[in-house]
Amino acid sequence: MARYAVTDVSNFFIDYFARSVDPMTLPRVQMFVYFAQAESLRRTGMPLFNDEIRAYSTGPGVTRLNSYYEGCGNEPIKVYKDFDRSKFSSQDINLLMDVATHYNAYSTSQLQIMTFVKGGPWEQVYTQGTGMLTISNELIRDFYLDQPPVPSYLDTVYMAIESCCGIGTMPALGAEETIETPTVYTEDAVMYSWE
C-alpha cells in the first residue's frame, strides 16, 4: 500500500527546490519522483505512491504529473494545489532528502541518461513508438536492489562541512572531560580588544 499521492512526492521536490537557482521543471520532477520511488522500493519494498510509472521516449514518467503540468515544458513549475510537508513520516523525509541531495548534483539530461541504462527498468519495457508501457514496481525494486544505495543527505552535509572547514574528525569528550563555560565579552571589551 502506497503512503502518499504522487502529487505529495512531486510537491516535496518542487517546494524544496523552489528557492534554489535550479527550480523544478516537469522533466526534472519526473526524474526525482522516479528515483524516489526506486529508493523507497529498494529500502522498504513499499512504493511511495500508487500511480504507474510509464516508459516514455523521454524516460520514466507519471502520466498524472504530465496532465497536471501540461504545457509547462522546461519552465519552472509550482506546487500543485496545497502542500503540507507534515504528512510525511520522518523516515520518508530522510528518504526524500537523500534523493534530493544526491540527484540534484546532476543535470536533467544526465538524470535522463541514468534512467536509460542498459538492462534498467526503462530499457527493459520501452518499445519505440508506444511509450505507454508500465514499468512495474517489482522491476524497479529488483534492479535498484543491485545498485549502490543513495547516500544519506546528512553524510553529504558532514562531508561538505569537513572539506570546507578542513576538519578531520571531531574529537569526542570523554566522561571525565567537561566543557568550560565560555567567557562572555561585553561590547566595550570587544571594542577595546581591537584597538
KEKE-3310 file (N, C-alpha, C; in steps of 0.2 Angstrom, whole numbers, plus 5000, padded with zeros to 4 digits):
npx = (5004:5003:5010:5008:5000:5005:5007:5010:5023:5029:5027:5035:5048:5047:5043:5055:5065:5061:5066:5079:5093:5090:5076:5062:5057:5045:5051:5062:5056:5049:5060:5065:5054:5053:5066:5064:5054:5060:5070:5063:5057:5068:5073:5063:5054:5041:5030:5031:5020:5005:5003:5006:5022:5027:5035:5041:5047:5055:5060:5057:5040:5026:5010:4999:5006:5011:4999:4994:5004:5004:5010:5019:5033:5050:5049:5050:5040:5026:5020:5008:4991:4988:5001:5008:5020:5021:5014:5022:5031:5045:5055:5052:5054:5068:5072:5067:5075:5087:5087:5084:5096:5106:5103:5102:5114:5116:5112:5096:5097:5107:5101:5091:5098:5104:5093:5091:5099:5108:5099:5092:5076:5068:5073:5071:5057:5053:5047:5050:5040:5028:5028:5020:5020:5019:5031:5034:5033:5040:5050:5057:5061:5069:5079:5085:5089:5101:5109:5121:5116:5107:5116:5116:5109:5113:5126:5132:5131:5139:5151:5153:5155:5166:5176:5175:5179:5190:5191:5196:5192:5180:5184:5178:5171:5177:5170:5175:5179:5175:5165:5171:5164:5160:5169:5160:5160:5158:5151:5160:5172:5175:5176:5188:5197:5201:5207)
npy = (4994:5011:5026:5039:5052:5054:5067:5073:5068:5074:5087:5089:5089:5100:5111:5111:5114:5126:5138:5138:5140:5132:5128:5116:5108:5101:5089:5087:5085:5073:5064:5065:5060:5047:5042:5043:5034:5022:5022:5021:5008:5000:5002:4999:4990:4995:5005:5023:5029:5026:5028:5023:5021:5025:5020:5032:5040:5050:5045:5038:5041:5049:5048:5056:5067:5073:5077:5087:5097:5100:5108:5116:5113:5117:5126:5133:5125:5126:5121:5109:5112:5112:5110:5100:5097:5091:5079:5069:5055:5055:5046:5045:5058:5059:5050:5056:5068:5063:5058:5070:5078:5070:5067:5080:5084:5082:5086:5088:5081:5072:5065:5059:5051:5042:5035:5028:5017:5002:4987:4992:4997:5005:5003:4990:4989:4998:5002:5007:5020:5017:5019:5019:5009:5001:5002:4991:4990:4980:4977:4989:4989:4976:4979:4991:4985:4979:4990:5003:5010:5026:5039:5045:5061:5068:5063:5068:5082:5082:5079:5089:5100:5096:5096:5109:5116:5111:5101:5087:5074:5076:5078:5068:5071:5064:5054:5060:5073:5090:5103:5119:5134:5146:5162:5177:5191:5209:5222:5233:5228:5220:5230:5237:5227:5227:5238)
npz = (5000:4995:5002:5000:4989:4972:4969:4981:4983:4972:4975:4986:4981:4972:4981:4989:4980:4976:4980:4975:4964:4953:4950:4950:4935:4924:4917:4925:4938:4936:4935:4948:4955:4950:4954:4968:4970:4967:4976:4988:4986:4985:4998:5007:5001:4998:4989:4987:4981:4972:4958:4942:4934:4919:4903:4894:4879:4883:4895:4911:4918:4926:4921:4927:4932:4920:4915:4924:4923:4910:4896:4902:4898:4899:4909:4925:4938:4949:4966:4966:4969:4987:4998:5011:5021:5033:5032:5029:5035:5047:5042:5029:5025:5027:5017:5005:5006:5005:4991:4985:4988:4983:4969:4964:4960:4947:4930:4922:4910:4912:4922:4915:4906:4915:4918:4907:4907:4901:4903:4913:4921:4913:4900:4898:4896:4887:4871:4855:4849:4856:4870:4881:4890:4906:4919:4930:4948:4954:4945:4945:4959:4959:4951:4957:4969:4967:4965:4971:4986:4988:4995:5012:5015:5026:5028:5017:5020:5031:5026:5017:5026:5032:5022:5018:5030:5034:5043:5051:5060:5072:5089:5102:5118:5133:5147:5159:5155:5153:5147:5147:5154:5142:5140:5141:5132:5134:5125:5126:5130:5119:5109:5114:5113:5100:5098)
capx = (5000:5007:5009:5006:4999:5011:5007:5013:5030:5032:5027:5040:5054:5045:5044:5061:5070:5058:5070:5086:5094:5088:5069:5060:5053:5041:5055:5066:5052:5048:5066:5066:5049:5055:5071:5062:5050:5065:5074:5058:5056:5074:5074:5057:5050:5035:5030:5029:5014:5002:5002:5010:5027:5027:5041:5040:5053:5060:5062:5051:5036:5020:5005:4996:5010:5011:4992:4994:5009:5004:5011:5025:5039:5055:5048:5049:5033:5024:5017:5001:4986:4991:5007:5009:5026:5020:5011:5027:5035:5052:5059:5051:5058:5075:5072:5066:5080:5093:5086:5085:5103:5111:5102:5102:5121:5116:5108:5091:5099:5111:5097:5088:5103:5104:5087:5092:5105:5107:5097:5087:5069:5065:5076:5068:5050:5052:5046:5050:5034:5022:5030:5015:5021:5020:5037:5032:5037:5044:5055:5061:5064:5074:5085:5089:5092:5108:5113:5123:5111:5108:5119:5112:5110:5117:5133:5134:5132:5145:5157:5154:5157:5173:5180:5175:5182:5197:5190:5196:5187:5178:5185:5173:5173:5176:5166:5178:5180:5169:5166:5171:5159:5164:5169:5156:5163:5154:5153:5166:5178:5176:5179:5195:5202:5203:5211)
capy = (5000:5017:5030:5046:5053:5056:5075:5074:5067:5079:5094:5090:5092:5107:5116:5111:5117:5132:5144:5137:5143:5127:5126:5110:5108:5094:5084:5086:5082:5067:5060:5064:5056:5040:5040:5042:5028:5017:5021:5018:5001:4997:5002:4996:4986:4998:5011:5029:5031:5021:5029:5019:5024:5023:5021:5037:5041:5054:5042:5036:5047:5048:5052:5061:5074:5076:5081:5092:5102:5100:5115:5119:5112:5117:5132:5131:5123:5127:5116:5108:5113:5113:5106:5100:5093:5087:5072:5064:5052:5057:5041:5047:5064:5057:5047:5061:5072:5059:5058:5077:5080:5066:5068:5087:5085:5080:5090:5084:5077:5067:5060:5055:5046:5037:5030:5024:5012:4996:4982:4996:4996:5009:5000:4983:4989:5003:5000:5013:5022:5016:5023:5019:5003:5002:4999:4988:4992:4974:4978:4994:4986:4971:4982:4995:4982:4978:4996:5006:5015:5033:5041:5049:5068:5070:5061:5073:5088:5082:5079:5096:5104:5093:5098:5116:5119:5107:5097:5080:5071:5080:5075:5067:5072:5058:5055:5064:5079:5094:5110:5125:5139:5151:5169:5181:5198:5214:5226:5238:5223:5218:5236:5239:5222:5228:5245)
capz = (5000:4995:5008:4998:4982:4968:4970:4988:4982:4967:4978:4991:4977:4969:4986:4992:4976:4973:4982:4973:4957:4949:4952:4946:4929:4923:4916:4931:4944:4934:4936:4955:4958:4948:4959:4975:4971:4966:4983:4993:4984:4987:5006:5011:4997:4998:4985:4990:4978:4968:4951:4937:4931:4912:4899:4888:4875:4887:4901:4915:4920:4929:4917:4931:4933:4914:4914:4929:4921:4903:4893:4906:4895:4904:4913:4932:4940:4956:4969:4964:4975:4993:5000:5018:5022:5039:5031:5028:5041:5047:5038:5022:5024:5026:5010:5000:5006:5002:4984:4983:4989:4979:4962:4962:4958:4940:4926:4920:4904:4915:4926:4910:4903:4920:4918:4900:4907:4898:4907:4918:4921:4907:4894:4898:4894:4882:4864:4851:4846:4860:4876:4886:4894:4913:4922:4937:4954:4955:4940:4948:4965:4958:4948:4961:4974:4965:4964:4977:4989:4988:5001:5017:5015:5032:5027:5012:5023:5036:5021:5014:5031:5034:5017:5018:5036:5035:5050:5050:5064:5078:5095:5107:5125:5137:5153:5164:5152:5153:5143:5152:5152:5138:5143:5138:5132:5133:5119:5127:5130:5112:5106:5117:5111:5093:5097)
cpx = (5004:5005:5007:5004:5005:5012:5011:5021:5033:5032:5032:5046:5053:5046:5051:5066:5067:5062:5078:5087:5092:5081:5067:5056:5050:5046:5060:5062:5051:5054:5066:5060:5051:5061:5069:5058:5055:5069:5069:5057:5062:5075:5069:5053:5043:5035:5028:5022:5011:5002:5008:5016:5028:5034:5039:5047:5058:5062:5056:5047:5030:5015:5001:5000:5011:5004:4992:4998:5009:5006:5017:5031:5045:5055:5047:5041:5032:5020:5010:4996:4990:4996:5008:5014:5025:5016:5016:5030:5042:5057:5058:5054:5065:5076:5072:5072:5087:5093:5087:5092:5107:5109:5102:5109:5121:5111:5102:5092:5103:5106:5093:5092:5104:5098:5087:5097:5103:5104:5092:5080:5066:5067:5072:5061:5049:5052:5045:5043:5028:5023:5025:5015:5022:5027:5034:5036:5042:5051:5060:5065:5070:5080:5089:5092:5099:5112:5115:5117:5112:5111:5115:5114:5114:5124:5136:5135:5138:5151:5158:5157:5165:5178:5181:5179:5188:5197:5191:5191:5186:5180:5179:5175:5172:5172:5169:5180:5174:5170:5166:5166:5163:5163:5164:5159:5157:5156:5159:5172:5180:5179:5186:5200:5204:5207:5218)
cpy = (5006:5021:5037:5046:5055:5063:5077:5074:5073:5086:5095:5092:5099:5112:5116:5115:5124:5138:5143:5140:5138:5124:5120:5112:5102:5089:5082:5083:5075:5062:5059:5060:5049:5038:5039:5036:5022:5016:5019:5010:4997:4997:4998:4991:4989:5004:5017:5031:5026:5022:5025:5023:5021:5024:5026:5037:5045:5051:5040:5042:5044:5052:5057:5068:5077:5080:5087:5098:5102:5108:5118:5119:5112:5123:5129:5130:5125:5121:5115:5108:5114:5108:5106:5095:5089:5080:5067:5061:5055:5052:5043:5053:5063:5054:5052:5066:5069:5059:5065:5079:5076:5067:5075:5089:5084:5084:5085:5079:5071:5062:5056:5050:5041:5032:5026:5018:5006:4991:4985:4995:4999:5005:4993:4983:4994:5000:5006:5014:5021:5020:5023:5013:5004:4999:4997:4990:4986:4975:4983:4992:4981:4974:4987:4991:4980:4984:4999:5010:5022:5035:5045:5057:5071:5069:5066:5080:5088:5082:5086:5101:5102:5096:5106:5119:5116:5103:5090:5076:5075:5076:5074:5068:5065:5059:5060:5071:5083:5100:5115:5130:5145:5158:5173:5188:5203:5218:5230:5234:5221:5224:5238:5233:5223:5234:5244)
cpz = (5000:5001:5006:4991:4978:4968:4976:4987:4977:4971:4983:4987:4974:4975:4989:4987:4973:4975:4979:4966:4952:4951:4947:4940:4928:4922:4922:4937:4942:4936:4944:4958:4956:4953:4966:4976:4971:4973:4988:4992:4986:4995:5009:5008:4996:4993:4989:4987:4974:4961:4948:4935:4924:4908:4893:4885:4879:4893:4905:4917:4922:4925:4921:4931:4926:4913:4918:4926:4914:4900:4896:4902:4900:4908:4921:4934:4947:4959:4967:4970:4981:4995:5008:5020:5028:5038:5030:5034:5041:5043:5031:5020:5023:5019:5005:5000:5004:4994:4982:4983:4984:4971:4960:4959:4950:4936:4924:4914:4907:4919:4921:4907:4909:4920:4912:4901:4905:4904:4913:4917:4914:4901:4893:4895:4888:4875:4860:4848:4851:4866:4881:4891:4901:4915:4929:4942:4956:4951:4943:4954:4964:4955:4953:4968:4973:4963:4970:4980:4988:4995:5006:5016:5021:5031:5022:5015:5028:5031:5019:5020:5033:5028:5016:5024:5037:5041:5048:5054:5070:5084:5099:5114:5129:5143:5158:5161:5152:5149:5148:5149:5148:5141:5138:5138:5131:5127:5120:5127:5123:5108:5108:5114:5104:5092:5099)
residu = (MET:ALA:ARG:TYR:ALA:VAL:THR:ASP:VAL:SER:ASN:PHE:PHE:ILE:ASP:TYR:PHE:ALA:ARG:SER:VAL:ASP:PRO:MET:THR:LEU:PRO:ARG:VAL:GLN:MET:PHE:VAL:TYR:PHE:ALA:GLN:ALA:GLU:SER:LEU:ARG:ARG:THR:GLY:MET:PRO:LEU:PHE:ASN:ASP:GLU:ILE:ARG:ALA:TYR:SER:THR:GLY:PRO:GLY:VAL:THR:ARG:LEU:ASN:SER:TYR:TYR:GLU:GLY:CYS:GLY:ASN:GLU:PRO:ILE:LYS:VAL:TYR:LYS:ASP:PHE:ASP:ARG:SER:LYS:PHE:SER:SER:GLN:ASP:ILE:ASN:LEU:LEU:MET:ASP:VAL:ALA:THR:HIS:TYR:ASN:ALA:TYR:SER:THR:SER:GLN:LEU:GLN:ILE:MET:THR:PHE:VAL:LYS:GLY:GLY:PRO:TRP:GLU:GLN:VAL:TYR:THR:GLN:GLY:THR:GLY:MET:LEU:THR:ILE:SER:ASN:GLU:LEU:ILE:ARG:ASP:PHE:TYR:LEU:ASP:GLN:PRO:PRO:VAL:PRO:SER:TYR:LEU:ASP:THR:VAL:TYR:MET:ALA:ILE:GLU:SER:CYS:CYS:GLY:ILE:GLY:THR:MET:PRO:ALA:LEU:GLY:ALA:GLU:GLU:THR:ILE:GLU:THR:PRO:THR:VAL:TYR:THR:GLU:ASP:ALA:VAL:MET:TYR:SER:TRP:GLU)
# end
